[in-house]
């Protein structure tokens, strides 16, 4: 039933890279279930510095709390080309009811990720932060069936990683080089290969 509904053209939408999925304080008409592509939520400081506060990957709901009537408090932008299924807010449509359990689970998962990111930013070294980020992305893509062995897509630039982990781009570059030299990762052409997942998890202090 879900697949049939998602296939209806007017229930789908597409965003190009750098296109807004939502703007701050503008009431959204729909929640997006990301079917393809990556998006991110962010906050800009007055001097232009950016902090990425969430990543939305295929299979994620963006954002489940909108179903509770909340307006976006931060803008959301497409990182890559994005295709998404629309779930109307403000009404209990058949489409939204079908996804109700997924929305609840997505909200719980989002809260858990935010807690983990807070701990990582507050207590972890640069290598631990980046290792945690790469482990999290790999595991989320694996659960969606989008990994190939211990490899997955990685469209994040070094600046994107810096804006997620609270580091500078130079620091990210040096840390990635150190991780490569320790054979923790192979990152090339928007593709991530993890030679030893257990070692990367240890480096991330991943329980």
C-alpha positions in Angstrom: 0.0 0.0 0.0 2.8 2.4 0.9 4.7 1.8 -2.3 1.5 2.4 -4.3 0.9 5.7 -2.7 4.5 6.8 -3.0 4.3 6.1 -6.8 1.6 8.7 -7.4 3.3 11.7 -9.1 1.6 14.4 -7.1 2.7 12.7 -3.9 6.4 13.1 -4.9 8.7 16.1 -5.1 12.2 16.8 -6.2 14.8 19.3 -5.0 18.1 20.3 -6.6 21.3 20.7 -4.6 21.3 23.9 -2.5 17.5 24.2 -2.9 15.5 24.8 0.3 13.2 22.1 1.5 12.1 24.4 4.3 12.8 27.9 5.5 13.0 29.0 9.1 9.6 29.9 10.7 7.6 29.1 7.5 4.9 26.6 8.3 5.5 23.5 6.2 2.7 22.0 4.1 4.2 18.5 4.3 6.7 16.2 5.9 9.2 14.8 3.5 10.2 11.2 3.5 13.6 11.2 1.7 13.5 8.5 -1.0 16.8 9.5 -2.7 19.5 11.9 -1.9 20.8 13.8 1.1 19.6 17.0 2.8 20.7 18.9 5.9 19.4 21.3 8.6 21.6 24.2 9.6 22.0 27.4 11.6 23.9 30.4 10.3 25.6 32.7 12.8 25.6 36.5 12.3 29.1 36.4 10.8 28.1 33.7 8.3 29.5 30.7 10.1 27.4 27.6 9.6 26.6 24.7 11.9 24.9 21.7 10.4 22.6 20.3 13.0 21.1 17.3 11.2 21.6 15.1 8.2 18.7 13.5 6.3 19.5 10.4 4.4 17.4 8.0 2.3 14.6 6.5 4.4 14.5 9.5 6.9 11.5 11.7 7.6 12.2 15.4 7.4 11.0 16.4 10.0 8.7 14.2 12.0 7.9 16.9 14.6 6.1 18.9 11.9 3.2 16.4 12.4 2.8 17.9 15.9 2.3 21.4 14.4 5.8 22.6 14.9 7.2 25.1 12.3 10.9 24.8 11.3 13.2 26.6 13.6 16.1 26.1 11.2 16.3 26.0 7.4 16.7 22.7 5.6 18.6 22.5 2.3 19.3 19.7 -0.3 22.9 18.6 -0.3 22.4 16.5 -3.4 19.5 15.9 -5.8 16.6 14.8 -3.5 13.5 12.9 -4.3 10.9 12.7 -1.5 7.4 11.5 -0.7 5.0 14.2 0.6 3.1 13.5 3.8 0.6 16.4 4.4 0.6 18.0 7.8 -2.4 19.6 9.5 -4.7 16.7 8.5 -4.8 13.0 9.3 -4.7 11.9 5.6 -4.5 8.2 4.7 -1.0 8.7 3.5 0.1 10.2 6.9 -1.7 7.5 8.9 0.2 4.8 6.9 3.5 6.4 7.9 2.5 7.1 11.5 4.6 4.5 13.1 7.6 5.5 11.0 7.2 9.1 12.1 7.2 8.1 15.7 10.3 5.9 15.3 12.0 8.7 13.3 11.4 11.2 16.0 12.8 8.9 18.7 15.9 8.2 16.4 16.4 11.9 15.8 16.4 12.7 19.5 19.0 9.9 20.1 21.2 11.2 17.3 21.1 14.7 18.6 22.2 13.5 22.1 25.1 11.5 20.6 26.1 14.6 18.5 26.1 16.7 21.6 28.3 14.3 23.5 30.7 14.0 20.5 31.0 17.8 20.1 31.5 18.3 23.8 33.9 15.5 24.7 35.5 14.0 21.6 38.8 14.7 19.8 38.8 15.7 16.1 39.5 12.1 15.0 36.8 10.7 17.3 34.3 13.2 16.0 34.9 12.4 12.3 35.1 8.7 13.0 31.7 8.9 14.8 30.2 10.8 11.9 31.4 8.3 9.3 30.3 5.4 11.4 26.8 6.9 11.9 26.4 7.6 8.2 27.5 4.1 7.3 25.2 2.4 9.8 22.2 4.5 8.7 22.8 3.8 5.0 23.4 0.1 5.9 19.9 -0.1 7.5 18.4 1.4 4.4 20.2 -1.2 2.2 22.5 1.4 0.6 25.9 0.0 1.5 28.0 -2.3 -0.6 30.2 -4.4 1.7 31.9 -1.8 3.9 31.5 0.9 1.3 28.9 3.7 0.8 28.3 7.0 -0.9 29.8 10.1 0.8 28.8 13.4 -0.9 29.9 15.5 2.1 32.7 17.9 1.4 35.4 18.6 3.9 33.7 21.9 4.6 30.4 20.0 5.3 32.2 17.7 7.7 33.8 20.8 9.4 30.3 22.4 9.8 29.0 19.2 11.3 31.8 18.4 13.7 32.6 22.0 14.8 36.1 21.9 13.3 37.9 24.0 10.6 38.2 22.6 7.1 42.0 22.5 7.6 41.6 20.5 10.7 39.3 18.1 9.0 41.7 17.7 6.1 44.6 16.8 8.5 42.4 14.4 10.4 41.3 12.6 7.3 44.9 12.3 6.2 45.8 10.8 9.6 42.8 8.3 9.3 44.0 7.3 5.9 47.5 6.7 7.1 46.1 4.4 9.9 44.1 2.6 7.2 40.8 3.5 9.0 39.2 4.9 5.8 39.6 5.2 2.1 37.7 8.3 1.0 37.8 9.1 -2.7 35.5 10.5 -5.4 32.5 10.9 -3.1 32.8 7.3 -2.0 33.8 5.9 1.4 35.4 2.5 2.0 36.0 1.3 5.5 38.8 -1.3 5.5 38.2 -2.3 9.2 34.8 -1.3 10.5 35.6 -2.5 14.1 38.7 -0.3 14.2 36.8 2.7 13.0 34.1 2.1 15.6 36.8 1.9 18.3 38.2 5.2 17.1 34.8 6.8 17.3 34.3 5.5 20.9 31.3 3.8 19.4 29.7 1.5 22.0 
